[in-house]
Amino acid sequence: MLVSVVIPCYYSQPTIEKVVEMVMAEFEKNDGYECDFVLVNDGSKDGTYQEIRKLASRYPNVRGVDLMRNFGQHNALMAALSYADGEYILGMDDDMQTHPSQIFKLIHKMEEGYDLVYGIYPSRKNSRLKNFSSKLNEVTSRIMLNRPKEISSSNFWIITNAVKEEVVKYKSYNPYIDGVFYRVTHNIGNVEVEHFKREQGSSNYTFRKLLNLWLAYWNFSVIPLRVSFFLGVFAGIAGVLIAVLVVINKLLHPDVPVGWSSSLCVTVLFFALVLMVLGIIGEYLGKIILILNDTPQYIVRNTVNTEQRTENDRKIKEEPDDKKVRIQQNE
């Protein structure tokens, strides 16, 4: 069985060689499996792509893809999936936190018949900001992405080739890979894996990038629009009740002056709700405009070993047809 390992690489020059060689070592220990790699350089300005080229020249089962700029982790994963052709496709990081020693826990879980398996961490070794964002993602993905309640997600996952074929059909400029997975299948499993510390450096996810990633949820849900509708209904009801209370108070106590401060507070509240709803609608309209303008999901500058693999695949696919012709001639 061929397992394609897809890795988005961003400033991973110090670690990517070790990741690839450790993954290969794990597959050498397990008979009946082989691996290949799709390494995507997501606009790194260091020597990441040079390292990928070196690995590709040393190992024929390593393919490299160089994107023209930094498109983001999930866009890079979509690019990698378009070059992956294994029976299973395994997604992992370039920083050794998703450790090669845990790979076969996911593979053996997949053999139970799942379409998708996530490796979940009993304890995480991330920063407080990353842990908070992971918890936020866990809650909001259940609401907005229709994730099964009993399932947890992570950036360490494995899917079947059939799932991959459906996932790569998604062409939006702003993908969220888990959201695409949930649209394809709910036959999902979890398996506990150990979460390792980052080998070098720190997370490249800033608060702004984490916020943009969370906003990518909106590509898969109309719930924010529904929330804004109900907020509008609530604000309208509250406005009517306040008006009734003011009238009653004035009738019961004619001498009590009605202060401008209360009116100001109510006005600020309602305008805040209106601006929030307009912001939500504007977010959706902005995404629609970018999609209509064919904003690219990713742009490939260069590739390594992809052409050679395509030629090999073509030869392999032609052989059975040649055999059929020879059998018919003999008959």
C-alpha positions as CSV (number, residue, x, y, z in Angstrom):
1,M,0.0,0.0,0.0
2,L,1.3,3.4,-1.0
3,V,0.9,6.2,1.5
4,S,1.4,9.8,0.2
5,V,2.8,12.1,2.9
6,V,1.8,15.7,2.2
7,I,3.7,18.4,4.1
8,P,3.3,22.2,3.8
9,C,6.7,23.8,4.4
10,Y,7.2,27.3,5.7
11,Y,10.7,28.3,6.9
12,S,11.4,24.6,7.5
13,Q,15.0,24.4,6.1
14,P,16.4,23.2,9.5
15,T,13.9,20.4,10.0
16,I,12.4,19.1,6.7
17,E,15.3,16.6,5.9
18,K,15.0,15.1,9.3
19,V,11.2,14.8,9.0
20,V,11.4,13.0,5.6
21,E,14.2,10.6,6.7
22,M,12.4,9.7,10.0
23,V,9.2,9.0,8.1
24,M,11.1,6.7,5.7
25,A,12.6,4.9,8.6
26,E,9.2,4.2,10.1
27,F,7.9,2.8,6.8
28,E,11.0,0.5,6.5
29,K,10.0,-1.1,9.8
30,N,6.5,-2.0,8.5
31,D,6.1,-4.5,5.7
32,G,3.4,-4.1,3.1
33,Y,3.6,-0.3,3.1
34,E,5.7,2.3,1.1
35,C,5.6,6.0,1.1
36,D,6.1,9.0,-1.1
37,F,6.2,12.7,-0.3
38,V,4.7,15.9,-1.6
39,L,6.6,18.8,0.0
40,V,5.1,22.2,-0.8
41,N,7.2,25.3,-0.2
42,D,4.7,28.0,0.9
43,G,6.6,31.1,-0.1
44,S,9.5,30.6,2.4
45,K,12.3,33.1,1.9
46,D,15.1,30.9,3.4
47,G,16.6,27.8,1.8
48,T,13.5,25.6,2.3
49,Y,13.0,24.9,-1.4
50,Q,16.7,24.2,-1.9
51,E,16.4,21.6,0.8
52,I,13.3,20.1,-1.0
53,R,15.3,20.0,-4.3
54,K,18.2,18.2,-2.5
55,L,15.8,15.6,-1.1
56,A,14.1,15.1,-4.4
57,S,17.4,14.5,-6.1
58,R,18.4,12.0,-3.4
59,Y,15.1,10.2,-3.1
60,P,13.0,9.5,-6.2
61,N,9.9,9.2,-4.0
62,V,10.1,12.9,-3.0
63,R,8.2,15.4,-5.0
64,G,8.6,19.2,-4.5
65,V,6.2,22.0,-5.3
66,D,7.3,25.7,-5.0
67,L,4.5,28.2,-4.6
68,M,4.9,31.8,-6.0
69,R,4.1,33.4,-2.6
70,N,2.9,32.5,0.9
71,F,-0.8,31.4,0.4
72,G,-1.2,29.8,3.9
73,Q,-1.0,26.3,5.3
74,H,-4.4,25.1,4.1
75,N,-3.9,26.4,0.6
76,A,-0.5,24.7,0.5
77,L,-2.2,21.5,1.6
78,M,-4.7,21.8,-1.2
79,A,-1.8,22.1,-3.6
80,A,-0.1,19.1,-2.1
81,L,-3.2,17.0,-2.4
82,S,-3.4,17.7,-6.1
83,Y,-0.1,15.9,-6.5
84,A,-0.8,13.0,-4.1
85,D,-1.8,9.7,-5.5
86,G,-1.4,7.1,-2.7
87,E,-4.2,4.8,-1.5
88,Y,-3.9,6.8,1.8
89,I,-2.9,10.4,2.1
90,L,-1.3,11.5,5.3
91,G,-1.1,15.2,6.4
92,M,1.5,16.3,8.9
93,D,3.6,19.3,9.8
94,D,7.2,20.2,9.1
95,D,8.3,21.0,12.7
96,M,8.3,17.4,14.3
97,Q,5.3,18.2,16.5
98,T,3.3,15.7,14.5
99,H,6.0,13.0,15.0
100,P,6.8,10.3,12.5
101,S,6.8,7.7,15.3
102,Q,3.0,8.1,15.6
103,I,2.2,7.6,11.9
104,F,1.2,4.0,12.0
105,K,-1.2,4.6,14.8
106,L,-3.3,6.5,12.3
107,I,-2.7,4.0,9.5
108,H,-3.8,1.0,11.7
109,K,-6.9,3.0,12.7
110,M,-7.8,3.6,9.1
111,E,-7.7,-0.1,8.5
112,E,-10.9,-0.4,10.6
113,G,-12.7,1.1,7.6
114,Y,-12.7,4.9,8.2
115,D,-12.5,7.5,5.5
116,L,-10.7,10.0,7.7
117,V,-8.7,9.6,10.9
118,Y,-7.4,12.4,13.1
119,G,-4.6,12.0,15.6
120,I,-5.7,13.7,18.8
121,Y,-3.4,14.9,21.6
122,P,-4.2,14.1,25.3
123,S,-1.8,17.0,26.1
124,R,-0.7,19.7,23.8
125,K,2.7,21.4,23.8
126,N,1.8,24.7,22.2
127,S,1.7,28.3,23.3
128,R,-1.3,29.6,25.2
129,L,-2.5,31.5,22.2
130,K,-2.4,28.4,20.0
131,N,-4.1,26.3,22.7
132,F,-6.8,28.9,23.0
133,S,-7.4,29.1,19.3
134,S,-7.5,25.3,19.2
135,K,-10.2,25.3,21.8
136,L,-12.1,28.0,20.0
137,N,-11.8,26.0,16.8
138,E,-13.1,22.9,18.6
139,V,-16.3,24.7,19.7
140,T,-17.0,26.7,16.6
141,S,-16.3,23.9,14.2
142,R,-19.1,21.8,15.8
143,I,-21.5,24.7,15.3
144,M,-20.5,26.1,12.0
145,L,-18.9,23.1,10.1
146,N,-21.2,20.4,11.3
147,R,-18.4,18.4,12.8
148,P,-19.6,15.2,14.6
149,K,-19.7,15.9,18.3
150,E,-17.7,12.8,19.3
151,I,-14.9,13.7,16.9
152,S,-11.9,16.0,17.6
153,S,-9.7,17.3,14.8
154,S,-6.0,18.2,14.5
155,N,-3.4,18.9,11.9
156,F,-2.3,15.2,12.0
157,W,-4.7,13.3,9.8
158,I,-5.0,10.6,7.1
159,I,-7.6,10.2,4.4
160,T,-8.4,7.7,1.6
161,N,-7.7,8.5,-2.0
162,A,-11.5,8.6,-2.6
163,V,-11.9,11.4,-0.1
164,K,-8.9,13.2,-1.7
165,E,-10.5,13.1,-5.1
166,E,-13.5,14.9,-3.8
167,V,-11.5,17.4,-1.7
168,V,-9.4,18.7,-4.7
169,K,-12.6,19.7,-6.5
170,Y,-13.0,22.6,-4.0
171,K,-11.6,25.7,-5.7
172,S,-12.3,28.5,-3.4
173,Y,-9.4,30.9,-2.7
174,N,-9.7,30.5,1.1
175,P,-10.0,26.8,2.0
176,Y,-10.3,25.3,5.4
177,I,-9.2,21.7,5.0
178,D,-11.2,20.3,7.9
179,G,-14.4,22.0,6.6
180,V,-13.9,20.4,3.2
181,F,-13.4,17.0,4.9
182,Y,-16.6,17.3,6.8
183,R,-18.5,18.1,3.5
184,V,-17.2,14.9,2.0
185,T,-17.6,12.3,4.9
186,H,-18.7,11.8,8.5
187,N,-17.1,8.3,8.6
188,I,-14.3,9.7,10.9
189,G,-12.2,8.2,13.6
190,N,-9.9,9.4,16.3
191,V,-6.8,7.9,17.7
192,E,-4.6,9.2,20.5
193,V,-1.1,10.2,19.6
194,E,1.7,11.9,21.5
195,H,2.3,15.6,20.8
196,F,6.0,16.4,20.6
197,K,7.7,19.8,21.2
198,R,8.7,21.9,18.3
199,E,12.3,21.1,17.3
200,Q,13.3,24.7,16.4
201,G,11.8,28.1,16.3
202,S,8.2,29.1,17.2
203,S,4.8,28.9,15.6
204,N,4.4,31.0,12.5
205,Y,0.7,31.6,13.4
206,T,0.2,35.1,14.5
207,F,-3.0,36.4,16.0
208,R,-3.9,37.9,12.6
209,K,-3.3,34.6,10.8
210,L,-5.3,32.7,13.4
211,L,-8.2,35.1,13.0
212,N,-8.1,34.8,9.2
213,L,-8.1,31.0,9.6
214,W,-11.2,31.2,11.9
215,L,-12.9,33.5,9.3
216,A,-12.4,30.7,6.7
217,Y,-15.1,28.8,8.6
218,W,-17.6,31.3,7.1
219,N,-17.0,29.7,3.7
220,F,-18.8,26.6,4.9
221,S,-21.7,28.0,6.9
222,V,-24.5,30.6,6.9
223,I,-24.9,30.5,10.7
224,P,-23.3,34.0,11.1
225,L,-26.0,35.4,8.9
226,R,-28.7,33.6,10.9
227,V,-27.1,34.9,14.1
228,S,-27.2,38.4,12.8
229,F,-30.9,37.9,11.8
230,F,-31.8,36.8,15.3
231,L,-29.8,39.7,16.8
232,G,-31.8,42.1,14.7
233,V,-35.0,40.5,15.9
234,F,-33.8,40.7,19.5
235,A,-32.8,44.4,19.1
236,G,-36.2,45.2,17.6
237,I,-38.1,43.5,20.4
238,A,-35.9,45.2,23.0
239,G,-36.5,48.6,21.3
240,V,-40.3,48.1,21.4
241,L,-40.2,47.1,25.1
242,I,-38.0,50.1,26.0
243,A,-40.3,52.4,24.2
244,V,-43.4,51.0,26.0
245,L,-41.6,51.3,29.4
246,V,-40.7,54.9,28.7
247,V,-44.3,55.7,27.8
248,I,-45.7,54.0,30.9
249,N,-43.1,55.7,33.1
250,K,-44.1,59.1,31.7
251,L,-47.8,58.4,32.2
252,L,-47.3,57.3,35.8
253,H,-44.8,60.0,36.6
254,P,-45.5,63.1,34.5
255,D,-43.0,65.2,36.4
256,V,-40.1,62.9,35.9
257,P,-37.9,64.3,33.1
258,V,-36.7,61.8,30.5
259,G,-32.9,62.0,30.4
260,W,-31.0,62.1,27.1
261,S,-28.3,59.7,28.5
262,S,-30.7,56.7,28.4
263,S,-31.6,57.6,24.8
264,L,-27.9,57.9,23.9
265,C,-27.2,54.4,25.4
266,V,-30.0,52.8,23.5
267,T,-28.9,54.5,20.3
268,V,-25.3,53.4,20.7
269,L,-26.5,49.8,21.4
270,F,-28.7,49.6,18.3
271,F,-26.1,51.2,16.0
272,A,-23.5,48.8,17.3
273,L,-25.8,45.9,16.4
274,V,-26.5,47.4,13.0
275,L,-22.8,47.8,12.2
276,M,-22.0,44.3,13.4
277,V,-24.7,42.9,11.1
278,L,-23.5,45.0,8.2
279,G,-19.9,43.7,8.9
280,I,-21.1,40.1,8.8
281,I,-22.9,40.7,5.5
282,G,-19.9,42.6,4.2
283,E,-17.6,39.7,5.0
284,Y,-19.7,37.4,2.9
285,L,-20.0,39.9,0.1
286,G,-16.2,40.4,0.1
287,K,-15.7,36.6,-0.2
288,I,-18.2,36.4,-3.0
289,I,-16.4,39.2,-4.9
290,L,-13.0,37.5,-4.5
291,I,-14.4,34.2,-5.7
292,L,-16.0,35.9,-8.7
293,N,-12.7,37.5,-9.5
294,D,-11.1,34.1,-9.7
295,T,-8.7,34.8,-6.8
296,P,-6.3,31.8,-7.0
297,Q,-6.2,29.1,-4.4
298,Y,-2.4,28.8,-5.0
299,I,0.0,29.4,-7.9
300,V,2.9,26.9,-8.6
301,R,6.2,28.4,-9.6
302,N,8.3,25.2,-9.9
303,T,8.0,21.5,-9.3
304,V,10.5,18.7,-8.8
305,N,10.0,15.0,-9.7
306,T,6.3,15.6,-10.6
307,E,6.8,15.2,-14.3
308,Q,8.9,12.0,-13.9
309,R,6.2,10.5,-11.7
310,T,3.5,11.3,-14.2
311,E,5.4,9.5,-17.0
312,N,6.0,6.5,-14.8
313,D,2.3,6.4,-13.9
314,R,1.4,6.5,-17.6
315,K,3.6,3.6,-18.4
316,I,2.2,1.6,-15.5
317,K,-1.4,2.3,-16.6
318,E,-0.5,1.3,-20.2
319,E,0.9,-2.1,-19.4
320,P,-2.4,-3.9,-18.5
321,D,-3.9,-2.7,-21.8
322,D,-1.0,-4.1,-23.8
323,K,-1.4,-7.4,-21.9
324,K,-5.1,-7.5,-22.9
325,V,-4.2,-6.9,-26.5
326,R,-1.7,-9.8,-26.5
327,I,-4.2,-12.1,-24.9
328,Q,-6.9,-11.3,-27.5
329,Q,-4.4,-11.9,-30.3
330,N,-3.4,-15.3,-28.8
331,E,-7.1,-16.2,-28.6
